[in-house]
Amino acid sequence: MRTLAIHGGTPVRAGRPLPSALEASGRTIGPEEEAAVLRVLRSGMLSSVWGTEVAALTEEFAALIGARYAVACSSGTAAVHLAVAAVDPEPGDEIIVPPISDMGSVTPIIAQNAVPVFADVEPGTGNLDPDAVAALIGPRTRAVVAVHLFGKPAPVARLRELTDRAGILLIEDCAQAYLAPVRPGGPLAGAVGQLGCFSLQQYKHITTGDGGLVTTDDPELALRLRRFADKGWPRETGERAYLSFALNYRMTELVGAVAREQLRKLPAVVARRRAGAAAFAGGVAGLPGLGLPPDDGDHVYWYFPLLVDGLDEAGLRRYAAALTAEGVPALGGYLARPLYAEPVLRQPLTYGSSGYPLRGRAEYPDGLCPVAEDLVYRRLVVVPWNENYSEDDVDDIVAAVTKVHTALVAS
Ligand SMILES: Cc1ncc(COP(=O)(O)O)c(C=O)c1O
């Protein structure tokens, strides 16, 4: 067996880094985006309050996702904040969330004085388990945030049935899942819940560095989203008034113009990611003790998650470190710990020393979501995926996973 690079062997890929979302090699920024930026700069109008780019972006985005309205904002976290603010919880109300996501799915709930309640996830995907959600819906629950983790749609049809029955709202966090059909030929992620949140952060399928969008079919929710992103100002009336508590989360015209160009490239980005992922999956299928993500033609592969059998926490981290040393950057567990184990929630560190609204209301002990903990601590290894991986790149990733897996798991 070939010696692993972490043990001093020759890496599968040495001196030829894979395309990365942190560099031009792994992004689709080109002359179109350059022209868009110049177009805005030369117009002299950089604000979306009076400009045309963000207005056009929201129309184009809503049409692409299949929603009536889209509202632009400054980040994915801001998008979730807009959505939670549109839900308008009473202080101390509860919103159900999964424990495997970016913290941007969760802290907006606390910003609106509501309490995040963590539901466990499905073992094969890390997406919310509808049965776990059903068991947690109570008199104070106002919404569920379903994250489409790594680009695999969460079971939002079932979640929507549950939330409708309970008379509460479903927010989809689609930051990692652009153009993902929730079932073959069905609606896209972001068009099933009442609110769909997207991120344009550097690592996402398309990027403006930072930026966000929220979709909805409901004119009343759309108005609340717009007002919350714009200081409660009713622009449509022409009156200077501040009608509700709100912040300034507006997207600039520069960001909007770049986002429009990125949007045009999105279908090809998703198709290339899916093609590369299919080739990779074919190359590693059959390695004993390696689970691959279920794909019913719906996965859009933000990251490629691997499910590894038989490791403890140290072994999982070592597996990821070994892949990284072979030239394939990987993360063991995706997160260091489930979100509820982070200091902000557990201590909690919120408003001054009050711990509001969590202290005395929410307990976030170890063991809260055992399936999520098993994934983060013992089973999940993620490989960032990219539309610019060539066939050779994918072959190298197959070779690296085969080498590491054979040495550490299946030898
Ligand atoms: C699932 C998910 N939700 C929310 C966010 C927050 O988005 P942003 O970083 O744009 O604030 C991210 C990514 O960063 C994410 O992956």
Ligand as a Chemical Component Dictionary entry (heavy atoms), coordinates in Angstrom:
data_LIG
# 
_chem_comp.id                   LIG 
_chem_comp.type                 NON-POLYMER 
_chem_comp.pdbx_formal_charge   0 
_chem_comp.three_letter_code    LIG 
# 
loop_
_chem_comp_atom.comp_id 
_chem_comp_atom.atom_id 
_chem_comp_atom.alt_atom_id 
_chem_comp_atom.type_symbol 
_chem_comp_atom.charge 
_chem_comp_atom.model_Cartn_x 
_chem_comp_atom.model_Cartn_y 
_chem_comp_atom.model_Cartn_z 
_chem_comp_atom.pdbx_ordinal 
LIG C1 C1 C 0 -26.687 27.197 5.247 1  
LIG C2 C2 C 0 -26.171 28.599 5.465 2  
LIG N1 N1 N 0 -26.969 29.509 6.031 3  
LIG C3 C3 C 0 -26.574 30.761 6.228 4  
LIG C4 C4 C 0 -25.318 31.176 5.851 5  
LIG C5 C5 C 0 -24.933 32.575 6.115 6  
LIG O1 O1 O 0 -24.637 33.248 4.944 7  
LIG P1 P1 P 0 -23.610 34.490 4.927 8  
LIG O2 O2 O 0 -22.249 33.939 5.191 9  
LIG O3 O3 O 0 -23.779 35.040 3.558 10 
LIG O4 O4 O 0 -24.058 35.437 5.980 11 
LIG C6 C6 C 0 -24.443 30.264 5.241 12 
LIG C7 C7 C 0 -23.088 30.570 4.760 13 
LIG O5 O5 O 0 -22.272 31.234 5.079 14 
LIG C8 C8 C 0 -24.878 28.927 5.060 15 
LIG O6 O6 O 0 -24.063 28.019 4.505 16 
# 
loop_
_chem_comp_bond.comp_id 
_chem_comp_bond.atom_id_1 
_chem_comp_bond.atom_id_2 
_chem_comp_bond.value_order 
_chem_comp_bond.pdbx_ordinal 
LIG C1 C2 SING 1  
LIG C2 N1 SING 2  
LIG C2 C8 DOUB 3  
LIG N1 C3 DOUB 4  
LIG C3 C4 SING 5  
LIG C4 C5 SING 6  
LIG C4 C6 DOUB 7  
LIG C5 O1 SING 8  
LIG O1 P1 SING 9  
LIG P1 O2 DOUB 10 
LIG P1 O3 SING 11 
LIG P1 O4 SING 12 
LIG C6 C7 SING 13 
LIG C6 C8 SING 14 
LIG C7 O5 DOUB 15 
LIG C8 O6 SING 16 
# 
